[in-house]
Amino acid sequence: MASAPPHHPSSATDDMTVTGLLRRNARDFADRPALTSGTGPSATTWTWSRLRAETAALAHGLAGLGLARGERVLIAMSKRPEHWAADLAAVHLGALACTPYDTLSTEQLRFVARHSAATVVVLEDADHLRRWEPVLAEMDGLRAVVVVDADAVPADDHRCVAYAELVREQPDEAAFDELTDAPTPETPLTIVYTSGTTGDPKGVVLSHRNVIHESTMQERLVAVPAHPRTVAYLPLAHIAERVLGIYMPICNAGHVTICDDPAQLLPALRAVRPHAFFGVPRVWEKLVAAVRAQLVELPPERAEAVEQARGVAVEVFRLRSAGKAVPTELAAQYVALDGAVLHPLRAAIGLDDCHRPLSGAAPIPTAVLEFLAGLGLCVYEVWGLSETTGAATVSTPEHFALGAVGRPGPGIEVRTGADGELFVRGPVVCAGYLRADGGLDCATDADGWLPTGDVGVVDARGLVTVTDRKKELIITAGGKNIAPTRLESLLRAHPLIGQAVAIGDRRRYVTALLVLDEDAVPTWARANGVDTAGTEEAARHPAVLAAVAQAVADANTDLARVEQIKKYRLLPGPWTPESGELTPKLSLRRTAIAELHAAAIESMYADD
């Protein structure tokens, strides 16, 4: 690939800082869009010059409140341009910004507030104030509460100040340039709290170098057009959205459209047609359900043409996944069918111009990847954690395989330990874990290796396959080690099954809790002539029960006898972060599931 011109956004390097890149964008791409809130006629857009000016004014206002280098700021608001400005203003002052998940309980918020020792909290409106009130009362070091909705500022709380009051004055340009130049690549930038599936969350501290290497690494591996369009829809507490929604667009001067309501993701994708898109497996499964719903309605002749094209596309995908050459005749057939048949299907979900479709945060069923490949949409898996600033390994069109999560990115090393645990070393590994006293605990060993807690293998092609979480391995009463995620992925391959959790630790055999996919049930019901209203009724319908039983039987054919699902319970669902079974990033919260559904689990072992 040719090198980028001097002022091309992709020429960002690891030696730069987020503050310096924001200044570059405001100077070189001043009138280009940076953030658009919403879609359609009511959408509002901030240019790069507007974003930096707002950041400068807010930094000036926060400095007036006493916010100082090394202090912490908690930001709790919806995804809106002011969220970006608050985060970046803190960065310019050398403070560490942190966005807690909206779904945290009051007790969890207390933990984050106490552990971070934040001196400033930025809230959106009266609802946020009510939710945070018991927590704010216990924050001894709290200096100020900034409220974006001026009408919600309580008159009787001297700590509360309206956001608008803080952005009234622009600082002296030279003074703001001094703040811009102050950070180095090693300067701490932000805190990302882990989801705490196995205990209290950890405050992962990331540096400017961490996020810039992660952002530019993606550009080096799979290029997208200059100033790429993207959609921000995940929580900004999620490491993926912090990179994809904040830092990567600063590196490539991209255009982010904010979708604050995940239920509106599909219309947002259709409106934006992003050049790159990252989805957790549940999001890809929902998009597959949307396409299936459209395919059911096709007239027979059109449906036959689609199935032929999908068959060719999947054949090409499987060959490439296996590292084999695609025959010239088959490649030509695929190109012809893709343009005539498959492109409109991708356009229907807004991904017809997507150069970098990625999946991560949890294993994605092979059936989902192959269905998407059948649309001509090859989704590539990545793997990493908050401690690795997101992706440490990346699948690319040249290097991928079904079930694998790609190869280590540039400058990153991955090795396996004696027990199969994966270790990572490189410029994306975090600066450390925040201590309650403000110091940092090192996250690596003396040689810089980070233990990830994931178990996996590295094959001869350098591709990494993650087999399970070290702490989530099922050890049966007979002493057999079983990886539950593989079982769960096989079960979720059936479109009716939205969630699956394997049970069996210290038990004689493996069982499973299954949850119907609320998005897929209506489509499946229409296609199979089943009359059912919602998942509650579907979970009792004989045809649904028979289909789920067959799905379990099919999964068992791919499993060793000791791994096979002996019994299961079908639940209507849905499972959500609010209902307690899922983390904010839609991973299984296994301990909570065991508690919430203890009766159903025990019923499967009643005869033991």
C-alpha positions in Angstrom: 0.0 0.0 0.0 1.3 3.5 -0.8 2.3 5.7 2.1 -0.2 8.3 3.2 0.4 12.0 2.3 1.7 14.1 5.1 -1.7 15.5 6.2 -3.8 12.5 5.3 -5.6 11.4 8.5 -4.2 7.9 8.2 -0.7 9.3 8.7 -1.3 9.4 12.5 1.5 7.6 14.4 2.0 6.2 17.8 4.2 9.2 18.7 1.1 11.5 18.5 -1.5 12.2 21.2 -5.2 12.5 21.2 -5.0 16.2 22.0 -2.6 16.8 19.1 -4.7 14.9 16.6 -7.8 16.8 17.6 -5.9 20.1 17.0 -4.8 18.7 13.6 -8.4 17.8 12.6 -9.7 21.3 13.7 -6.9 22.9 11.6 -6.7 20.6 8.5 -10.3 19.4 8.3 -12.1 22.2 10.1 -15.4 22.1 8.2 -15.6 18.3 7.8 -18.3 16.7 10.0 -17.1 15.0 13.2 -20.3 14.2 15.1 -23.8 13.9 13.8 -26.6 13.3 16.4 -29.5 11.4 14.8 -30.5 11.0 11.2 -32.9 12.7 8.9 -34.0 16.4 8.9 -33.7 16.8 12.7 -30.0 15.6 12.8 -27.4 18.1 14.1 -23.8 18.1 13.2 -20.6 19.3 14.9 -17.6 19.9 12.6 -14.1 19.2 13.8 -13.5 22.9 14.5 -16.8 23.1 16.5 -15.8 20.0 18.5 -12.4 21.4 19.5 -13.9 24.9 20.3 -16.5 23.3 22.6 -13.7 21.1 24.1 -11.6 24.2 24.7 -14.4 26.2 26.3 -15.4 23.3 28.6 -11.8 22.6 29.6 -11.5 26.3 30.6 -14.7 26.0 32.6 -13.6 22.8 34.3 -10.2 24.3 35.2 -12.2 27.1 36.9 -13.8 24.4 39.0 -10.4 23.2 40.1 -10.1 20.1 38.0 -6.5 19.2 37.9 -4.0 16.8 36.3 -4.4 13.2 37.5 -7.9 13.7 39.0 -10.8 11.6 37.8 -14.1 12.6 36.1 -17.2 10.4 35.8 -19.5 11.1 32.8 -23.0 9.7 32.9 -25.1 10.8 30.0 -26.6 9.5 26.8 -24.5 9.5 23.6 -24.6 13.1 22.5 -21.9 15.5 21.3 -21.5 17.0 24.8 -20.4 13.6 26.0 -17.5 13.7 23.6 -16.7 17.3 24.6 -16.7 16.4 28.3 -14.4 13.5 27.8 -11.9 15.4 25.6 -12.0 18.4 27.9 -10.9 16.2 30.8 -8.1 14.8 28.6 -6.7 18.2 27.9 -6.5 19.0 31.6 -4.7 15.8 32.2 -7.6 14.3 34.2 -8.8 10.8 33.5 -12.3 10.5 32.1 -14.5 7.5 32.7 -18.0 6.6 31.5 -19.8 4.1 33.8 -22.4 1.7 32.2 -25.9 3.0 32.4 -27.1 -0.4 33.6 -25.1 -0.4 36.8 -27.0 -0.7 40.0 -26.8 1.9 42.7 -24.4 -0.3 44.6 -22.2 -0.8 41.6 -22.2 3.0 41.0 -21.1 3.4 44.6 -18.2 1.1 44.0 -17.0 3.0 40.8 -17.5 6.4 42.5 -15.6 5.3 45.6 -12.8 3.5 43.7 -12.3 6.3 41.2 -12.3 9.0 43.8 -13.8 11.3 41.1 -13.7 15.0 41.9 -16.1 16.0 39.1 -19.2 14.2 37.8 -21.0 15.2 34.6 -24.7 14.2 34.4 -27.3 14.8 31.7 -30.6 15.6 33.3 -33.0 15.3 36.2 -33.3 11.5 35.8 -29.5 11.1 36.1 -29.5 13.3 39.1 -32.1 11.2 40.8 -30.3 8.0 40.1 -27.0 9.4 41.3 -28.3 11.3 44.3 -27.5 8.6 46.9 -24.0 8.1 45.4 -23.2 11.8 45.2 -24.1 12.2 48.9 -21.3 9.8 49.8 -18.5 11.2 47.6 -16.4 13.1 50.1 -13.9 14.4 47.5 -16.5 15.6 45.0 -15.9 19.1 44.0 -18.6 19.7 41.3 -21.5 18.1 39.5 -21.9 19.5 35.9 -25.5 19.1 34.6 -26.1 19.4 30.8 -29.8 20.2 31.2 -29.8 23.6 32.8 -33.4 23.3 33.9 -32.4 20.3 36.0 -29.8 22.1 38.1 -31.0 22.1 41.7 -31.0 25.5 43.3 -30.1 24.2 46.8 -26.9 22.2 45.9 -23.9 24.5 45.6 -21.9 21.7 43.9 -24.2 21.6 40.9 -23.4 23.9 37.9 -25.0 24.1 34.4 -22.9 22.8 31.5 -23.8 26.0 29.6 -22.2 28.1 32.3 -18.9 26.4 31.8 -18.7 26.9 28.0 -19.4 30.6 27.9 -15.8 31.6 27.6 -13.2 30.5 25.1 -9.7 30.2 26.6 -6.7 32.1 25.1 -5.6 30.1 22.1 -2.0 29.9 23.2 -3.1 28.7 26.7 -5.2 25.9 25.1 -2.3 25.0 22.8 -0.1 24.5 25.9 -2.7 22.1 27.3 -2.8 20.3 23.9 1.0 19.9 23.9 1.3 18.8 27.5 0.5 15.1 27.2 3.1 12.6 25.9 2.2 9.2 24.3 2.6 7.5 27.7 0.3 9.9 29.5 -2.7 8.2 31.1 -5.8 9.1 29.1 -8.9 7.3 30.3 -10.3 4.6 32.7 -12.4 1.7 31.5 -14.0 -0.4 34.2 -14.4 -4.1 33.4 -17.9 -5.6 33.5 -17.1 -7.4 36.7 -18.4 -10.8 35.8 -16.3 -12.6 38.4 -16.0 -9.9 41.1 -15.6 -6.2 41.5 -14.9 -4.3 38.3 -11.2 -3.3 37.7 -10.4 0.2 36.6 -8.2 -0.3 33.5 -6.0 2.8 32.7 -5.2 3.4 29.1 -2.6 5.8 27.6 -2.6 7.9 24.5 -0.2 5.4 22.9 -2.5 2.5 23.7 -5.5 4.0 21.9 -3.6 5.5 19.0 -1.8 2.3 18.3 -5.1 0.4 18.5 -6.8 2.8 16.2 -4.1 3.1 13.5 -3.5 -0.7 13.6 -7.0 -1.3 12.1 -6.2 1.1 9.3 -3.0 -0.7 8.5 -4.8 -4.1 8.4 -8.0 -3.3 6.5 -8.2 0.1 4.8 -11.3 2.1 4.6 -12.0 5.3 2.6 -10.6 8.6 4.0 -12.8 10.3 6.6 -14.8 7.1 7.0 -18.5 7.1 8.1 -19.3 5.1 11.2 -22.2 4.6 13.6 -21.7 4.9 17.4 -24.4 2.8 19.1 -22.6 0.8 21.9 -22.2 2.3 25.4 -19.2 4.6 25.6 -18.3 2.6 28.7 -17.5 -0.3 26.3 -13.8 -0.3 25.2 -14.9 -1.1 21.6 -17.1 2.1 21.4 -14.4 4.2 23.1 -12.0 3.2 20.4 -14.4 3.2 17.5 -16.5 6.1 18.5 -13.9 8.5 20.0 -10.3 7.7 19.3 -10.3 6.1 15.9 -12.3 9.0 14.3 -9.9 11.4 15.9 -7.0 9.5 14.2 -8.7 9.2 10.8 -10.8 12.4 11.0 -13.9 10.3 10.4 -17.5 11.1 10.7 -19.4 9.5 13.5 -23.2 9.4 13.5 -24.6 8.9 17.0 -27.3 6.3 17.5 -28.3 6.7 21.1 -31.2 4.1 20.9 -29.9 0.7 20.0 -33.4 -0.2 18.8 -32.9 2.3 16.0 -29.6 0.8 14.8 -31.0 -0.7 11.6 -32.5 2.6 10.4 -29.3 4.3 11.3 -27.2 1.8 9.3 -29.5 2.3 6.3 -29.2 6.1 6.6 -25.4 6.2 7.2 -24.1 3.2 5.1 -21.0 3.0 7.3 -17.6 2.2 5.9 -16.7 0.2 9.0 -19.0 -1.6 11.6 -18.3 -3.5 14.7 -21.0 -5.7 16.2 -21.1 -8.0 19.2 -22.5 -11.4 18.2 -26.0 -10.5 19.5 -26.1 -7.5 17.2 -25.1 -9.6 14.2 -27.7 -12.2 15.1 -30.4 -9.5 15.1 -29.3 -8.3 11.7 -29.5 -11.9 10.5 -33.0 -12.1 11.8 -33.9 -8.9 10.0 -32.6 -10.3 6.7 -34.4 -13.7 7.3 -37.6 -11.8 7.7 -37.1 -10.2 4.3 -36.2 -13.4 2.6 -39.4 -15.1 3.8 -41.4 -12.5 1.9 -39.7 -13.0 -1.4 -41.6 -14.4 -4.3 -40.5 -18.0 -5.3 -38.5 -17.0 -8.4 -36.6 -14.3 -6.5 -36.0 -16.6 -3.5 -34.5 -19.2 -5.8 -32.1 -16.7 -7.3 -31.1 -15.5 -3.8 -30.4 -19.1 -2.6 -28.3 -19.8 -5.6 -26.2 -16.7 -5.1 -25.9 -17.4 -1.3 -24.7 -20.9 -2.0 -21.9 -19.6 -4.3 -20.9 -16.9 -1.8 -20.7 -19.4 1.1 -18.6 -21.8 -1.0 -16.2 -18.9 -1.7 -16.1 -18.0 2.0 -15.4 -21.6 3.1 -12.5 -21.9 0.6 -10.9 -18.6 1.7 -11.5 -19.6 5.4 -9.5 -22.8 4.8 -6.7 -20.8 3.2 -7.4 -22.4 -0.2 -7.5 -20.7 -3.6 -10.9 -19.8 -5.2 -11.1 -21.3 -8.7 -11.3 -18.6 -11.4 -14.7 -19.7 -12.7 -16.2 -19.8 -9.2 -14.7 -16.3 -8.5 -16.2 -14.9 -11.6 -19.6 -16.5 -10.9 -19.5 -14.9 -7.4 -18.7 -11.4 -8.7 -21.6 -11.6 -11.1 -24.1 -12.9 -8.6 -22.9 -10.5 -5.9 -23.6 -7.4 -8.0 -27.0 -8.6 -9.3 -28.4 -10.4 -6.3 -26.5 -10.0 -3.0 -25.7 -6.3 -3.0 -29.4 -5.3 -2.6 -29.6 -7.6 0.4 -26.6 -5.8 2.0 -28.1 -2.5 1.1 -31.3 -3.4 3.0 -29.3 -3.5 6.2 -27.1 -0.5 5.4 -23.9 -2.5 5.0 -23.4 -2.4 1.2 -20.5 0.0 1.5 -18.9 -1.6 4.6 -15.2 -2.3 4.1 -14.5 -3.5 7.6 -17.3 -5.6 9.2 -16.0 -7.0 12.6 -17.3 -9.1 15.4 -15.9 -9.5 18.9 -16.5 -9.5 22.7 -17.8 -13.1 22.6 -17.8 -16.1 20.2 -20.1 -15.8 17.2 -21.8 -19.0 15.9 -20.4 -20.3 12.7 -23.9 -20.5 11.3 -24.2 -16.7 11.7 -20.9 -16.0 10.0 -21.8 -18.3 7.1 -25.3 -16.7 6.7 -23.7 -13.3 6.5 -21.1 -14.5 4.1 -24.0 -15.8 2.0 -25.0 -12.1 1.7 -21.5 -11.3 0.5 -20.7 -9.8 3.9 -17.6 -11.4 5.3 -17.5 -10.6 9.0 -14.1 -11.0 10.6 -13.6 -11.8 14.2 -11.3 -9.9 16.5 -10.3 -10.7 20.1 -9.1 -8.7 23.0 -10.2 -7.1 26.3 -10.3 -3.8 28.0 -6.7 -4.4 29.1 -5.6 -4.7 25.5 -7.5 -1.5 24.4 -9.9 -3.7 22.5 -8.6 -5.9 19.7 -5.2 -7.7 20.2 -5.8 -10.1 17.3 -7.6 -9.2 14.1 -9.0 -11.4 11.2 -8.4 -9.9 7.8 -9.5 -10.9 4.3 -6.1 -12.5 3.8 -5.8 -14.2 7.1 -8.9 -15.7 8.8 -10.6 -19.0 9.5 -14.0 -20.0 10.9 -13.8 -20.2 14.6 -10.5 -18.3 14.8 -10.1 -14.6 15.9 -7.3 -13.6 13.6 -3.6 -13.0 14.0 -1.9 -10.6 16.4 -1.9 -7.0 15.2 1.3 -5.1 14.2 3.6 -4.8 17.1 1.6 -7.3 19.3 2.7 -10.7 20.4 0.5 -13.6 21.7 1.7 -16.7 23.3 0.1 -19.6 25.3 1.1 -20.6 28.8 1.5 -24.2 30.1 -2.2 -24.5 30.8 -3.3 -23.0 27.5 -3.9 -19.4 28.8 -3.3 -16.7 26.3 -0.8 -14.0 27.1 -0.4 -10.6 25.2 2.5 -8.2 24.9 2.7 -5.0 23.0 1.8 -1.3 22.7 -2.0 -1.9 23.3 -1.5 -3.4 26.8 -2.8 -1.1 29.4 -0.8 1.1 31.7 -2.2 -0.8 34.7 -5.1 -1.0 37.1 -6.2 2.1 39.1 -5.9 1.8 42.8 -8.3 3.5 45.1 -5.4 5.8 46.3 -4.9 7.0 42.7 -1.8 4.9 42.0 -1.5 2.1 39.5 -1.0 -1.7 39.9 0.9 -3.3 37.0 -1.2 -5.6 34.9 1.8 -7.5 33.4 4.6 -9.7 34.5 8.2 -8.5 34.6 8.6 -9.3 30.8 5.5 -7.3 29.9 3.2 -10.2 29.3 -0.5 -9.7 30.2 -2.4 -12.8 31.4 -5.8 -12.6 29.6 -7.8 -15.3 31.4 -8.7 -16.7 28.0 -7.6 -20.2 27.0 -6.7 -20.9 23.4 -4.3 -22.1 20.7 -2.2 -20.6 18.0 -2.1 -22.6 14.7 0.6 -22.9 12.0 -0.9 -19.9 10.1 -0.5 -17.8 13.2 -4.3 -17.6 13.7 -5.5 -17.6 17.3 -8.5 -19.6 18.4 -10.0 -18.9 21.8 -11.6 -22.0 23.3 -12.9 -20.6 26.6 -12.5 -18.4 29.6 -10.1 -20.0 32.1 -12.5 -19.3 35.0 -15.5 -20.5 33.1 -14.4 -24.1 32.3 -16.8 -26.7 33.4 -15.2 -29.5 35.4 -17.7 -32.3 35.8 -18.0 -34.6 38.8 -16.0 -37.1 36.8 -13.1 -34.6 36.4 -13.6 -33.8 32.7 -12.8 -30.3 31.5 -15.5 -28.9 29.2 -15.4 -25.5 27.4 -19.0 -24.2 27.7 -18.7 -21.5 25.0 -18.3 -24.1 22.3 -21.4 -25.9 23.4 -23.3 -22.6 23.6 -22.2 -21.5 20.1 -23.5 -24.8 18.6 -26.8 -24.4 20.3 -27.2 -20.7 19.2 -26.6 -21.8 15.6 -30.4 -22.4 15.4 -32.2 -19.2 14.6 -34.8 -19.8 17.4 -32.2 -19.8 20.1 -31.0 -16.4 21.2 -29.1 -17.3 24.3 -27.7 -20.6 25.6 -25.8 -21.3 28.8 -24.2 -24.7 29.6 -24.4 -26.0 33.2 -22.4 -28.8 34.6 -19.6 -27.7 37.0 -19.2 -30.4 39.6 -22.3 -32.2 38.2 -22.5 -35.7 36.7 -23.6 -34.4 33.3 -24.1 -31.2 31.2 -27.4 -29.4 30.9 -28.4 -26.1 29.3 -30.7 -23.2 29.7 -32.0 -22.0 26.4 -33.7 -18.6 25.6 -35.8 -17.9 22.6 -34.7 -15.1 20.2 -37.5 -12.6 20.3 -36.5 -11.2 16.9 -36.3 -14.5 15.2 -39.5 -16.1 16.5 -42.0 -14.2 14.3 -40.0 -14.9 11.1 -39.5 -18.6 12.0 -43.2 -18.9 12.9 -44.3 -17.4 9.5 -41.9 -19.6 7.6 -43.1 -22.7 9.4 -46.9 -21.9 9.4 -47.0 -21.5 13.2 -49.5 -19.2 14.8 -47.9 -17.8 17.9 -47.9 -14.4 19.7 -44.5 -13.6 21.2 -41.9 -15.7 23.0 -44.1 -16.6 26.0 -46.6 -18.5 23.9 -43.9 -19.8 21.5 -42.0 -21.4 24.4 -45.0 -23.7 24.9 -45.9 -24.3 21.2 -45.3 -28.0 20.1 -43.7 -27.0 16.8 -41.2 -24.7 18.6 -40.5 -27.3 21.2 -39.8 -29.9 18.5 -37.5 -27.5 16.6 -35.5 -26.7 19.7 -35.3 -30.4 20.6 -33.9 -31.0 17.1 -31.4 -28.1 17.5 -30.1 -29.7 20.7 -29.8 -33.1 19.0 -28.0 -31.5 16.1 -25.5 -29.8 18.5 -24.9 -33.0 20.3 -23.8 -34.7 17.1 -20.8 -32.4 17.0 -19.9 -33.1 20.7 -18.0 -35.8 22.5 -20.3 -37.9 24.7 -19.1 -36.3 27.9 -19.9 -32.8 26.4 -23.4 -33.6 25.2 -26.4 -31.8 26.6 -28.4 -34.4 28.5 -31.3 -32.2 29.6 -32.3 -28.6 28.9 -35.0 -26.0 29.9 -36.5 -23.6 27.3 -37.2 -20.1 28.7 -39.1 -17.4 26.9 -36.7 -14.6 27.8 -35.6 -12.1 26.8 -32.3 -11.9 28.8 -31.0 -8.3 29.1 -28.5 -6.4 31.2 -31.6 -5.0 33.0 -33.0 -8.4 33.8 -29.6 -9.4 35.2 -28.4 -12.3 33.0 -26.2 -10.3 30.7 -23.4 -7.8 31.2 -23.7 -4.4 29.5 -21.6 -5.8 26.6 -24.2 -8.7 26.3 -21.9 -11.4 27.6 -23.4 -14.1 29.9 -23.3 -13.2 33.6 -23.0 -16.9 34.7 -23.1 -16.4 38.5 -26.2 -14.3 38.2 -27.9 -16.8 35.8 -27.2 -19.6 38.3 -28.9 -17.6 41.0 -31.8 -16.2 39.0 -32.7 -19.6 37.5 -31.6 -21.9 40.3 -35.0 -23.7 40.3 -34.9 -24.5 36.6 -31.3 -25.7 36.9 -32.0 -27.9 40.0 -35.0 -29.4 38.2 -32.6 -30.9 35.6 -30.7 -32.7 38.3 -33.6 -33.7 40.5 -33.1 -37.4 39.8 -29.4 -37.4 40.8 
